[in-house]
Amino acid sequence: MKKSILLLIVILSLSGCGETPTQFSEEALDSKLISLDGSETDLRSVLTKNKEKVVLIDLWASWCRDCIVAFPDIRAMQEEYSEVEFIFLSYDKSVSAWKNSLNKYQLKGQHYYVPSGWDGPLGDFVRLNWIPRYMVINKDSSIKLFKATKARDQRIKDALL
């Protein structure tokens, strides 16, 4: 039993599962995104556009109950941290589902659809296994908070300061 636990610890440490990246990988930065007007962009361009700003990234989908329930908390954060840019990356099943939900929930911020889904380069980089997922990005585009799954997580507010 002890050998099995030790082996598991070694495997996890070698696989980098415990690491918390501070920079996006090149593959993640090259991830294709669809903007509201239907044009294609990538994460690198979105982050460059928001350089010199603190950014909260919300990975979500309209079919995700936990994502929808968190919207009031996100709106409250938007009021409290008006200088922060809020970027919503949708993992919806279709562009139409994404756009319909934006009309329904009236979220303010920058909105993009992730056409590659969970198994794309961005999902792989963030080791996406649950949504909602929140990340905080510094003014220099480095990752300050890599993973939070609850909008009320105090670490989000701490990272936004």
N, C-alpha and C positions, 0 to 999 in steps of 0.2 A: 504494500500500500504506500509506504513512504517513497519507494522508488518511483511509483507512478506519479505521485504529487511532484516530486523533484523533476521528473521528466517533463511534466506539464509546465512547470515554471520555466524551465530552460527553453522549451519550445516557444512559449509566449514572449519571453524576453528577446529571443532571436528573431521573432517575426515582427517585432516593432509594435505589437498591439498596445503596449503600455505607453508608447510615445504620444506626445501631444505636439503636433506640428505648429510652428509659428509662421510658416510660409506655405502658400499654395504650391502644389506641384505644377510642372509645366502642362501636364495632361489636364489637370483641373482648370487651370487658367485658360486653356484652349477649348473648354467645354462650350458647346454651342447652346445659345439661348435664343428664344423667340421673344421679341418685344411686342407691346400691345398693337403697334401698327403693322405687325406681321414681318418686320425685317429681322434678319438674323444678325446676331452679335455673339460675343463670347464673354466669359467671366473676366478675362483680362481687361477688355474694353470697359466693362461696367465698373471695375475697381479703379481703373485709370480715371474715368469720368468723376469718380468720387474721392480721388486722392485729396489729402488735406482735410478729410472729414472722418469722423468716427461713424462707422456703419454697423447697423444691426441687420444681419441676414436671417430671414425666417424661411425655412424650408417647410413647405406645407402642401396640402391638397384639399380640395372641396369635399372629398369623400371621407376625410379624417375628422372624426368627431372631436378628438382632443385639440385639433388645430382650430376648429370653429369656436369651441368653448374658450379658447385662449384669446380670441380677438378683442374682447373688452380690456383685458390686461395690456395687450399691445397698444390699443388706442390710448390708454392711460399713460403708458410709457412715452408715446408720441407727444402727448401734452407736456409731460414732465421734462422730457429731453428734446426740446424743439430743435436743437442744433444737430442732433443725430439724424443721419439719413437712414431710412428704413427701406430695405430691399427685400421683396418677396419673390422667392423662387418656387414656382408651382410644379409639383410632381403629379398633376392631374393626368387622367387617362387620355384626354384629348384637349385640343386648343379650345373647342367650343365649351367644354365643361369648365375649363379655367376661366374663360371670359364671362360665362354666365354667372359663375360664383363671384367674380369681381363686381359685377353689377349688383348682385344680391347683397354682398357684405360691405361694399363701399369702403374698402381699405385704401388709405392714403399712403403713397410711397411709390417707389419704382417697382414695376411688375414685369416678371419674365417667366416664360414657360421653359421647362427643361425637357426637350424632346427625347433625349437618350434615356430618361427614366432613372430608376434606382441603380441600374447596372451600368450606367455610363461612367465616364471618367470622374465627374464631380462626386457622384454617389459613392464610387469606389474610394476616392480620396478621403471623404469625410466618414467613411465606413458606415454609411447610412443603413440603419436597421430599424429606425423608428422616426416617425414625425408626430408632432412638430419637432423641429430641431432648430436651435438658435445658435448663431455665431456672432461674435463681436470682432470687428476689424478696426485696427488703429488707423490713424491719419497717414501712416506710411505704408498702408496695405498689408501690414503683418497681422497675423491672427492673435488677438488678445484672449479671446475665449473660444475654444474649439468646440465645446459641446455642452449644451444645456437642452433639456427636453421639456422643461416647464417654464412658461412665461413668467411665473412668479419667483423663479430661482434668483436668489439674492446675488449670485455671481454675475448675472446679467447687469444688474444695476451697478454693481461695483466696477465692472468692466467699462461701463458707459461713462464713468466719471473722468 
